[in-house]
């Protein structure tokens, strides 16, 4: 699931920040292109199809024919993949660690590093991005497959994102599952 800054853009429109919207759109495109490039180059475990988070509810409800999917070989996002059904699949997104996976509160940490949620137990959140992996019902997986940390950085000379999670995710998947009969090399 690729993210778009839809809410941010709507907020910018309401504030009259129309000149800055293109920069947000270009940053989204760069970020998503980097994810797709990384999967194209470093992931052969199974086929990967991308869709935007604006179709989250449709994906969760398995309304496949209503979603525009793209495969990772169409890096310019121009090649649409049509499907009425999928089987044996995961959903994944780059985000912060889902709340169910936060670590127990470490009282030795400085107060500024503790992120307290309302509830009975204190937790400390990670501020690192990574892949959250979900089952077919969009429920977080348990154990080591749940979260794969991602290194996100901007290219020094170009204004592009470099994101390299695919190889790490594939290694974790291979430690638990047999790869699909897929020869991508």
C-alpha positions as CSV (number, residue, x, y, z in Angstrom):
1,X,0.0,0.0,0.0
2,X,1.5,3.2,-1.2
3,X,0.8,6.4,0.7
4,X,-0.5,9.7,-0.7
5,X,-0.6,12.9,1.4
6,X,-4.3,13.4,0.6
7,X,-5.2,14.9,4.0
8,X,-2.1,17.1,4.0
9,X,-3.0,18.5,0.6
10,X,-6.6,19.1,1.6
11,X,-5.3,21.0,4.6
12,X,-3.0,23.1,2.5
13,X,-5.8,24.0,0.1
14,X,-7.9,25.2,3.0
15,X,-5.0,27.3,4.2
16,X,-4.4,28.8,0.8
17,X,-1.0,27.2,0.5
18,X,-1.5,26.2,-3.2
19,X,2.1,27.0,-4.2
20,X,3.4,24.2,-1.9
21,X,1.1,21.5,-3.0
22,X,3.2,20.4,-6.0
23,X,6.2,19.9,-3.7
24,X,4.1,17.5,-1.5
25,X,2.8,15.6,-4.6
26,X,6.4,15.3,-6.0
27,X,7.7,14.1,-2.6
28,X,4.9,11.4,-2.5
29,X,5.8,10.4,-6.1
30,X,9.6,10.2,-5.2
31,X,8.9,8.2,-2.0
32,X,6.6,5.7,-3.7
33,X,8.8,5.3,-6.7
34,X,11.7,4.5,-4.4
35,X,9.7,1.8,-2.7
36,X,8.7,0.3,-6.1
37,X,12.3,0.4,-7.4
38,X,13.5,-1.4,-4.3
39,X,11.0,-4.2,-4.8
40,X,11.8,-4.5,-8.5
41,X,15.5,-4.8,-7.7
42,X,15.6,-6.7,-4.4
43,X,12.5,-8.8,-4.0
44,X,11.6,-12.1,-5.7
45,X,9.7,-14.0,-3.0
46,X,6.4,-13.5,-4.7
47,X,4.6,-11.1,-7.1
48,X,4.0,-7.6,-5.6
49,X,1.1,-5.4,-6.6
50,X,0.9,-1.8,-5.4
51,X,-2.2,0.3,-4.7
52,X,-2.7,3.6,-3.0
53,X,-4.0,4.1,0.5
54,X,-7.0,5.9,-0.9
55,X,-8.3,2.3,-1.7
56,X,-7.6,0.9,1.8
57,X,-11.3,0.3,2.6
58,X,-11.8,-1.4,-0.8
59,X,-8.8,-3.6,-0.2
60,X,-9.9,-4.5,3.3
61,X,-13.3,-5.5,1.9
62,X,-11.7,-7.4,-0.9
63,X,-13.3,-5.3,-3.6
64,X,-10.5,-6.2,-6.0
65,X,-12.2,-5.0,-9.2
66,X,-12.7,-1.5,-7.7
67,X,-8.9,-1.0,-7.0
68,X,-6.3,0.1,-9.4
69,X,-3.2,-2.1,-8.9
70,X,0.2,-1.7,-10.4
71,X,3.0,-4.2,-10.6
72,X,6.5,-3.4,-9.6
73,X,7.8,-3.7,-13.2
74,X,5.7,-0.7,-14.2
75,X,7.8,1.8,-12.2
76,X,6.1,4.8,-13.7
77,X,2.8,3.6,-12.4
78,X,1.3,3.5,-15.9
79,X,0.6,-0.2,-16.1
80,X,-2.6,-1.3,-14.4
81,X,-3.0,-4.8,-13.1
82,X,-6.5,-6.2,-13.3
83,X,-7.7,-8.8,-10.9
84,X,-11.0,-10.0,-9.5
85,X,-9.4,-12.1,-6.8
86,X,-6.2,-12.9,-5.0
87,X,-5.2,-15.8,-2.8
88,X,-2.4,-16.4,-0.3
89,X,-1.4,-12.8,0.1
90,X,-0.2,-10.2,2.6
91,X,-0.8,-6.5,2.9
92,X,2.1,-4.3,3.8
93,X,2.7,-0.6,4.2
94,X,5.6,1.6,5.2
95,X,4.5,3.3,8.4
96,X,5.5,3.5,12.1
97,X,5.2,0.3,14.1
98,X,1.6,-0.5,14.8
99,X,0.6,0.3,18.4
100,X,0.2,-3.4,19.4
101,X,3.9,-3.9,18.9
102,X,5.3,-1.1,21.1
103,X,7.8,-2.1,23.7
104,X,7.1,-2.1,27.4
105,X,7.8,1.2,29.1
106,X,11.5,1.7,29.9
107,X,11.6,4.0,32.9
108,X,15.3,4.6,32.4
109,X,14.6,6.6,29.3
110,X,14.5,10.4,29.5
111,X,11.0,11.8,29.8
112,X,11.4,13.4,26.3
113,X,11.7,10.0,24.7
114,X,8.6,8.4,26.3
115,X,5.4,8.5,24.3
116,X,2.5,7.8,26.7
117,X,-0.8,6.5,25.4
118,X,-3.9,6.8,27.4
119,X,-4.6,3.4,29.0
120,X,-3.6,1.1,31.8
121,X,-0.1,0.4,30.6
122,X,2.7,2.7,29.6
123,X,4.5,2.1,26.4
124,X,7.3,3.6,24.5
125,X,6.9,4.0,20.7
126,X,9.5,3.6,18.1
127,X,9.9,6.5,15.8
128,X,11.5,4.5,13.0
129,X,9.6,3.6,10.0
130,X,9.2,0.2,8.7
131,X,7.0,-2.3,6.9
132,X,4.0,-3.5,8.9
133,X,2.9,-6.8,7.5
134,X,-0.8,-7.8,7.7
135,X,-2.8,-10.9,6.9
136,X,-5.6,-11.1,4.4
137,X,-8.0,-9.4,6.9
138,X,-5.6,-6.5,7.5
139,X,-4.7,-7.8,11.0
140,X,-1.1,-7.4,12.0
141,X,1.0,-10.5,11.9
142,X,2.7,-11.6,15.0
143,X,6.4,-12.3,15.7
144,X,9.3,-11.3,13.6
145,X,7.2,-10.8,10.4
146,X,5.1,-8.0,11.9
147,X,7.6,-5.2,11.5
148,X,10.7,-4.8,9.3
149,X,12.6,-1.6,9.9
150,X,13.3,0.6,6.9
151,X,16.1,2.9,6.2
152,X,14.7,6.0,4.6
153,X,17.0,8.8,3.4
154,X,17.2,11.5,0.8
155,X,19.7,11.3,-2.0
156,X,22.4,13.9,-1.4
157,X,22.6,15.4,-4.9
158,X,19.1,14.7,-6.1
159,X,15.8,15.4,-4.3
160,X,14.8,11.8,-4.3
161,X,14.1,9.3,-1.5
162,X,16.1,6.1,-1.1
163,X,14.2,3.4,0.7
164,X,15.7,-0.1,1.0
165,X,13.4,-2.5,2.8
166,X,12.7,-5.2,0.2
167,X,15.7,-7.4,0.9
168,X,15.1,-7.4,4.6
169,X,11.5,-8.2,4.2
170,X,12.3,-11.0,1.8
171,X,14.8,-12.5,4.2
172,X,12.2,-12.6,7.0
173,X,9.6,-14.1,4.7
174,X,12.0,-16.8,3.5
175,X,12.8,-17.8,7.1
176,X,9.1,-18.6,7.6
177,X,7.6,-19.5,4.2
178,X,8.5,-21.2,1.1
179,X,8.9,-18.8,-1.8
180,X,6.4,-18.8,-4.6
181,X,7.4,-20.6,-7.8
182,X,8.7,-17.4,-9.3
183,X,11.9,-16.9,-11.2
184,X,12.6,-13.2,-11.6
185,X,16.3,-13.2,-12.2
